[in-house]
Amino acid sequence: MLREVVLDTETTGLDARKGDRIIEIGCIELINRIPTEKTFHHYIHPEDRDVHPDAQAIHGISMDMLRDKPKFREIASEFVEFIGDAPLIIHNAAFDIGFINSELQRLRHPAILMERVVDTLALAKRKYPGGPNSLDALCKRYQIDNSKRTFHGALLDSWLLAEVYLELLGERQATLGLAQATTRQRAVGTATASAIRVRPRPLAARLNEADIAAHRAFIDTLGPEALWIRFERPEAAE
């Protein structure tokens, strides 16, 4: 089983090294590249840092919206437990990981290593050199509906990024089919098994006696160690 976590953050500004803080974090779980029902999402009070007006213009999150929200230290254990040791799928990963590690460092918690991170921006740049390769641009390229994205939002952006990630890997259609099949199976439940009926009259064989005889004659030319002997004459293979 392959477990991955798609992750996005929103912040008070652009530079964690200058004291900017995380104010929203959103994660969704992928199992074998299929989104599950498990998510992690919190708005976070930035403590001694105000939201910069330029940042608020992008994500729409004001200090008034954050006054009753938990501080990062209050949700850190839940966050670390959710991501576990799974690979992290992030767009422009250095930005988000820089902020997350800055928050973890305040709590003397081990940093997240870049070795476990898949940067979808880097994937997109390799696949489409010259871009544009923003999340919005990739959604447009892959015809992914992002009409609800009037502002940046960590959880919504994680859902969009999950779709973009599968497109970048060339796996979206396959996983979408699997996800739809899983959804149908959950909806139908055990009734699916009862819906499978035994054919009342077996189909007629397409091989005639001459075909069967020719096949057996061919097998005889392969020698006593031939794999087909085990299927045609298992007693001879013993």
C-alpha distance (Angstrom), angle and dihedral (degrees) to the residues before:
residue distance angle dihedral
M1 . . .
L2 3.79 . .
R3 3.80 114.2 .
E4 3.81 119.6 -170.7
V5 3.80 132.2 169.6
V6 3.80 123.3 -143.7
L7 3.80 109.6 -150.5
D8 3.79 139.7 -173.2
T9 3.80 135.7 168.9
E10 3.78 138.6 -163.8
T11 3.80 119.4 -149.8
T12 3.80 144.2 -168.1
G13 3.81 90.7 -111.5
L14 3.77 144.2 -26.0
D15 3.80 106.1 -77.7
A16 3.80 124.4 61.9
R17 3.81 89.2 -177.9
K18 3.80 89.4 64.3
G19 3.78 94.0 50.8
D20 3.79 103.8 -88.2
R21 3.81 113.1 149.8
I22 3.82 140.7 -151.2
I23 3.81 113.2 -100.3
E24 3.81 99.9 173.2
I25 3.77 133.9 23.6
G26 3.79 127.4 -177.7
C27 3.80 130.9 -178.9
I28 3.79 135.2 175.4
E29 3.78 127.2 -166.0
L30 3.80 123.9 -124.7
I31 3.79 121.0 -163.9
N32 3.79 113.0 -167.8
R33 3.82 86.7 -14.5
I34 3.83 92.5 -56.6
P35 3.84 119.0 116.2
T36 3.79 112.8 -118.7
E37 3.78 128.9 -159.1
K38 3.82 92.0 -98.1
T39 3.80 116.8 106.0
F40 3.79 137.7 159.6
H41 3.79 119.1 -149.1
H42 3.79 134.9 161.9
Y43 3.77 139.1 158.0
I44 3.79 107.2 -140.4
H45 3.80 132.8 -151.7
P46 3.83 108.1 -125.1
E47 3.82 93.1 -146.4
D48 3.83 108.2 -151.2
R49 3.81 96.4 9.2
D50 3.82 127.5 88.3
V51 3.79 122.8 -146.2
H52 3.79 109.7 -101.6
P53 3.83 112.5 -123.5
D54 3.81 91.6 -126.3
A55 3.80 90.5 54.0
Q56 3.80 91.9 46.3
A57 3.80 89.5 53.3
I58 3.82 87.9 59.9
H59 3.80 102.4 43.4
G60 3.81 102.1 19.0
I61 3.82 94.1 -133.6
S62 3.80 114.6 139.5
M63 3.81 131.0 -170.2
D64 3.81 89.2 -110.9
M65 3.82 88.4 62.1
L66 3.82 91.2 52.3
R67 3.81 103.1 45.6
D68 3.81 95.2 98.5
K69 3.81 96.3 35.0
P70 3.84 124.0 110.4
K71 3.77 122.0 -98.3
F72 3.78 118.5 -115.0
R73 3.79 92.5 -105.5
E74 3.80 88.5 59.3
I75 3.79 94.2 56.9
A76 3.82 99.2 30.3
S77 3.81 96.3 98.4
E78 3.79 91.8 48.6
F79 3.80 90.3 49.1
V80 3.81 94.8 48.5
E81 3.79 90.7 47.3
F82 3.81 92.0 50.3
I83 3.80 96.4 51.5
G84 3.81 92.4 41.1
D85 3.79 109.9 167.9
A86 3.81 94.8 -40.3
P87 3.80 121.6 132.9
L88 3.81 109.9 -97.5
I89 3.82 119.8 -131.7
I90 3.81 109.2 -152.8
H91 3.81 135.4 161.4
N92 3.81 110.3 -130.1
A93 3.79 87.5 1.5
A94 3.80 98.4 -171.3
F95 3.82 89.9 66.8
D96 3.82 96.9 51.5
I97 3.80 95.9 38.1
G98 3.81 89.9 49.7
F99 3.80 90.1 56.2
I100 3.81 94.9 42.5
N101 3.79 92.7 49.2
S102 3.79 90.4 47.5
E103 3.81 89.3 55.8
L104 3.81 92.3 44.6
Q105 3.80 91.2 48.8
R106 3.81 90.0 58.1
L107 3.80 86.7 58.3
R108 3.82 93.7 44.1
H109 3.79 89.0 -117.8
P110 3.84 120.6 148.0
A111 3.78 114.2 -91.9
I112 3.80 123.8 -112.5
L113 3.79 109.3 -107.9
M114 3.79 119.4 -131.9
E115 3.81 88.8 -133.0
R116 3.81 89.4 78.8
V117 3.80 94.3 48.3
V118 3.82 127.5 95.5
D119 3.79 109.2 -156.7
T120 3.80 108.4 -153.0
L121 3.81 90.3 -167.4
A122 3.81 89.0 61.3
L123 3.82 90.1 46.7
A124 3.79 90.7 51.0
K125 3.81 93.3 47.8
R126 3.79 90.7 53.2
K127 3.79 91.8 47.6
Y128 3.82 96.5 40.4
P129 3.81 108.6 24.7
G130 3.76 109.9 -165.5
G131 3.82 92.4 28.2
P132 2.95 140.7 165.2
N133 3.79 88.2 -136.2
S134 3.79 106.0 165.6
L135 3.80 116.3 130.8
D136 3.81 90.4 -104.5
A137 3.80 91.6 49.4
L138 3.81 92.2 49.7
C139 3.80 91.3 48.0
K140 3.79 88.2 53.4
R141 3.81 91.9 46.7
Y142 3.80 91.9 51.7
Q143 3.83 95.4 37.8
I144 3.80 92.3 -118.4
D145 3.81 111.8 161.5
N146 3.80 108.7 -116.4
S147 3.80 95.9 157.5
K148 3.83 90.5 123.6
R149 3.79 90.4 59.6
T150 3.80 98.7 95.3
F151 3.81 87.2 141.2
H152 3.79 131.1 19.7
G153 3.80 110.2 -95.3
A154 3.78 126.2 178.9
L155 3.81 99.2 -134.5
L156 3.80 96.6 39.3
D157 3.79 90.5 46.6
S158 3.81 89.8 50.9
W159 3.81 90.7 55.5
L160 3.80 90.8 48.9
L161 3.80 91.2 45.7
A162 3.79 91.1 52.3
E163 3.81 89.2 58.9
V164 3.80 92.3 44.9
Y165 3.81 90.5 49.0
L166 3.80 92.0 54.7
E167 3.81 90.3 48.2
L168 3.80 91.4 50.9
L169 3.81 88.8 52.6
G170 3.79 91.9 45.4
E171 3.81 90.4 -121.5
R172 3.79 104.6 106.8
Q173 3.81 97.5 101.6
A174 3.80 93.7 47.1
T175 3.79 94.7 47.1
L176 3.79 92.3 42.1
G177 3.78 88.8 56.1
L178 3.79 91.1 49.0
A179 3.79 91.8 47.6
Q180 3.80 91.8 50.2
A181 3.78 90.7 48.3
T182 3.81 90.4 50.1
T183 3.79 91.0 49.4
R184 3.80 91.4 49.8
Q185 3.78 90.7 48.0
R186 3.81 92.1 51.9
A187 3.80 90.6 48.8
V188 3.78 94.5 48.6
G189 3.82 96.0 37.8
T190 3.77 118.4 177.7
A191 3.80 90.6 -13.5
T192 3.80 86.8 82.1
A193 3.78 91.7 70.7
S194 3.79 93.3 49.2
A195 3.80 90.2 51.2
I196 3.81 91.3 63.7
R197 3.79 106.1 91.0
V198 3.79 130.2 -166.2
R199 3.80 113.7 -114.6
P200 3.83 105.6 -108.2
R201 3.80 93.1 -144.2
P202 3.83 120.1 31.3
L203 3.78 116.7 -124.5
A204 3.78 115.1 -100.8
A205 3.82 115.7 -103.4
R206 3.79 114.5 -102.2
L207 3.83 93.3 -147.9
N208 3.79 120.7 85.0
E209 3.82 125.4 -151.2
A210 3.81 92.3 -94.3
D211 3.82 91.0 55.1
I212 3.80 91.3 49.6
A213 3.80 92.7 48.3
A214 3.81 91.8 48.6
H215 3.80 90.6 51.1
R216 3.81 92.7 50.7
A217 3.81 90.5 48.5
F218 3.79 89.7 52.4
I219 3.82 91.4 50.5
D220 3.80 89.9 53.7
T221 3.81 89.2 60.5
L222 3.83 92.2 57.3
G223 3.78 96.8 70.9
P224 3.81 132.8 -119.7
E225 3.85 94.5 -66.0
A226 3.79 95.3 57.3
L227 3.81 115.0 129.3
W228 3.79 91.2 -133.3
I229 3.83 90.1 64.2
R230 3.81 88.9 68.6
F231 3.79 90.9 57.7
E232 3.80 101.6 36.9
R233 3.83 98.8 37.7
P234 3.83 109.6 10.6
E235 3.82 91.6 171.9
A236 3.83 89.4 60.9
A237 3.81 91.6 52.8
E238 3.81 93.6 56.0
